[in-house]
Amino acid sequence: MSHAKIVSIPNPLLMESLIAFVISIAPIILVIILASIKQVNEYQRGVKFTTGKYTKTVLPGWRLIIPVLQSMTKVDMRTKAVDVPNQEAITKDNVSVMINAVIYYKITDASKAILEVEDFFYATSQLAQTTMRNVVGEVSLDSLLQKREELSANIRMIIDAATDPWGIKVENVELKDVVLPEDMKRTMSKEAEAERERRAVIIKAEGEVAAAANLSKAATMLNSSPGALHLRTLQSVNDISSDQSNTTIWMLPIEVLEAINGFTQTLNSKK
């Protein structure tokens, strides 16, 4: 008994329909694939969500994100500079000042920066403003002007501790300027002028004391050497005579005049 072999012949119309369908949907598939590829740059990290749930942090490169089911938020990991605007604060000694600063920070954990805070840039700026006012209110005006580095380090430490749960590392805080009221500027100028005058009087007095000590020492030396005073007098006369515009005045002690007067009277009595 022979068995007949059945060979199926493809329907040309069916093949043509299948090819046409594939060609028609090929652009759509290509567009979906291209839209699913996301590029993460070297200085970025991607926070990936699947059906709204956090999946993982994506490293740099081309990453496939399934449309509708998945999404990704890119986070810049470079150091950022936040310019804190002028803030009015009152120091410990009740002086009103205007201060501004700049904060340098970078994100160390991209997932925390997205999941733990709504807008980390705005939140960091607001935290810096509040911290600046609080720190300035705890110090006097002199400390604010003289110890900026210490205050900046204190502000940095406080902000860094507060932003640590957000995955943010505060690298540096710099107080740029401290603006004082005009009345306070004039008062400080008067105080500085009075201080300079005080130092000038002290220096002058110290100079007079040193000069008096040297004169006393010189007088002792001249007195201990016979003829030294006479030689010093002749030297002074020689110095004065070198300039013809100078007039030399010789001052004689009263005792010398009395001796001359007595000698004259003696001569007259003998006559």
C-alpha positions in Angstrom: 0.0 0.0 0.0 1.6 3.3 -1.1 1.4 6.5 0.9 1.0 9.7 -1.0 3.2 12.6 0.0 1.4 15.9 0.6 3.4 19.1 -0.2 2.0 22.4 1.0 2.4 25.2 -1.5 2.5 28.7 0.2 -0.2 31.0 -0.9 1.4 33.9 -2.8 -1.2 36.3 -1.6 -0.6 35.4 2.0 3.2 35.9 1.7 2.7 39.2 0.1 0.4 40.3 2.9 2.8 39.2 5.5 5.7 41.0 3.9 3.6 44.1 3.5 2.6 44.0 7.2 6.3 43.6 8.3 7.4 46.5 6.1 4.5 48.7 7.4 5.3 48.1 11.1 9.1 48.2 10.7 9.3 52.0 11.0 7.2 51.9 14.1 9.4 49.2 15.7 12.5 51.2 14.8 11.0 54.4 16.3 10.1 52.5 19.5 13.7 51.1 19.8 15.3 54.4 19.2 13.0 56.1 21.8 13.8 53.3 24.3 17.6 54.1 24.1 18.7 56.7 26.6 22.2 58.1 26.8 23.7 58.8 30.2 26.8 61.0 30.0 30.0 60.4 32.1 29.1 63.2 34.5 25.6 61.9 35.0 23.8 59.1 36.8 20.3 57.8 35.8 17.7 56.9 38.4 15.6 54.2 36.8 11.9 53.5 37.7 9.8 50.5 36.6 6.0 51.0 36.9 6.8 53.9 39.3 9.1 51.9 41.6 12.8 52.6 42.0 14.8 49.9 40.2 18.4 51.0 40.2 20.9 53.7 39.5 22.1 53.6 35.9 25.8 54.2 35.0 27.0 56.2 32.0 26.4 54.8 28.5 23.4 53.8 26.3 20.6 52.3 28.3 17.4 50.6 27.2 14.3 52.0 28.8 11.0 50.3 28.0 8.4 53.0 27.1 5.3 53.3 29.3 6.6 50.7 31.8 9.9 52.4 32.7 11.3 55.9 33.1 14.6 57.5 34.0 15.7 60.7 35.6 19.2 62.0 35.0 21.2 63.6 37.8 24.2 65.8 37.3 27.1 64.6 39.6 29.4 67.6 39.0 30.2 70.2 41.7 27.6 72.9 41.7 27.9 76.5 43.0 24.9 78.1 44.8 25.0 81.8 45.1 23.2 82.7 48.3 21.5 86.1 47.9 21.9 89.0 50.4 20.5 88.1 53.8 19.8 90.6 56.5 20.9 89.3 59.9 21.4 90.8 63.4 24.6 90.0 65.2 24.9 89.1 68.9 25.7 92.7 69.7 22.5 93.9 67.9 24.1 95.2 64.7 22.2 94.8 61.5 24.3 93.5 58.6 23.8 92.2 55.1 25.7 89.1 54.2 26.0 86.9 51.1 27.9 83.7 50.3 28.5 81.0 47.8 28.2 77.2 48.5 30.0 74.5 46.6 28.4 71.0 46.8 28.1 67.8 44.7 25.7 64.9 44.7 27.2 61.6 46.0 24.0 59.5 45.8 21.8 60.2 42.9 18.9 58.0 44.1 18.7 59.9 47.5 18.8 63.3 45.7 15.7 62.2 43.7 13.8 60.1 46.3 14.4 62.0 49.5 13.9 65.7 48.4 11.6 67.2 45.8 14.1 69.9 44.5 17.6 69.5 46.0 18.9 72.7 44.4 16.2 74.9 46.0 16.3 73.0 49.3 20.0 73.5 49.6 19.7 77.2 48.9 17.0 77.7 51.4 18.9 75.8 54.1 22.0 77.9 53.4 20.1 81.1 53.9 18.6 80.0 57.2 21.9 78.6 58.5 23.7 81.9 57.6 21.3 84.0 59.6 21.4 81.7 62.6 25.2 81.5 62.7 25.6 85.3 62.3 23.2 85.8 65.1 25.4 83.9 67.5 28.6 86.0 67.0 29.5 89.7 67.5 30.3 92.1 64.7 34.1 91.9 65.5 34.0 88.1 65.3 32.1 88.3 62.0 34.6 90.6 60.4 37.8 88.9 61.8 36.8 85.2 61.8 35.2 84.6 58.4 37.0 81.4 57.8 35.8 79.9 61.1 32.2 81.0 60.5 32.4 79.6 56.9 33.6 76.3 58.3 30.8 76.2 60.9 28.2 77.0 58.3 29.6 74.3 56.0 29.5 71.7 58.8 25.8 72.5 59.6 24.6 72.4 56.0 26.6 69.2 55.3 25.0 67.4 58.2 21.5 68.5 57.2 22.0 67.6 53.5 23.6 64.2 54.1 20.3 62.3 54.0 19.7 63.8 50.6 22.9 62.3 49.2 24.7 65.7 49.0 28.2 66.6 50.1 28.9 70.2 50.8 32.5 70.9 49.8 33.0 74.5 50.8 31.2 77.7 51.9 32.6 81.1 51.3 31.3 84.4 52.8 31.7 86.8 50.0 30.7 90.1 51.5 29.5 91.7 54.8 27.7 95.0 54.2 27.5 97.4 57.2 25.1 100.3 57.7 26.6 103.8 57.0 26.3 104.9 60.6 28.2 101.8 61.7 30.9 102.5 59.1 31.4 106.1 60.4 31.5 104.8 64.0 34.1 102.2 63.2 36.1 104.8 61.3 36.2 107.1 64.3 37.1 104.1 66.5 40.0 103.2 64.2 41.2 106.8 64.1 41.1 107.0 67.9 43.1 103.8 68.2 45.7 105.1 65.8 46.1 108.3 67.8 46.4 106.3 71.0 49.2 104.2 69.4 50.9 107.3 68.1 50.9 108.9 71.6 52.3 105.7 73.2 55.0 105.4 70.6 56.0 109.0 71.0 56.1 108.6 74.8 58.2 105.5 74.5 60.5 107.4 72.2 60.9 110.2 74.7 61.7 107.7 77.5 64.3 106.0 75.3 65.8 109.4 74.4 65.9 110.5 78.0 67.6 107.3 79.0 70.2 107.7 76.2 70.8 111.4 77.2 71.3 110.4 80.8 73.8 107.7 79.8 75.6 110.2 77.5 75.7 112.8 80.4 77.2 110.2 82.7 79.9 109.3 80.1 80.7 113.0 79.5 80.9 113.7 83.2 83.2 110.8 83.9 85.8 111.9 81.3 87.6 115.3 81.9 87.4 117.6 78.9 84.8 115.5 77.2 82.1 118.1 77.6 84.4 120.8 76.2 85.2 118.7 73.2 81.5 118.0 72.6 80.8 121.7 72.8 83.5 122.5 70.2 82.1 119.8 67.9 78.6 121.3 68.2 80.0 124.7 67.4 81.8 123.3 64.4 78.6 121.7 63.1 76.7 124.9 63.4 79.4 127.0 61.8 79.3 124.9 58.6 76.1 126.6 57.7 76.4 130.4 57.4 72.7 131.0 57.8 72.9 129.8 61.4 73.4 132.1 64.3 75.3 130.9 67.3 74.2 132.0 70.7 76.5 131.5 73.6 74.7 131.1 76.9 76.8 131.7 80.0 75.8 130.6 83.5 74.8 133.3 85.9 77.7 132.3 88.1 80.2 133.3 85.4 78.6 136.8 85.1 78.6 137.2 88.9 82.3 136.2 89.0 83.1 138.8 86.3 81.1 141.4 88.1 82.9 140.7 91.3 86.3 140.8 89.6 85.4 144.2 88.1 84.3 145.6 91.5 87.6 144.4 93.0 89.6 146.3 90.3 87.6 149.4 90.8 88.1 149.4 94.6 91.8 149.1 94.2 91.9 152.2 92.1 
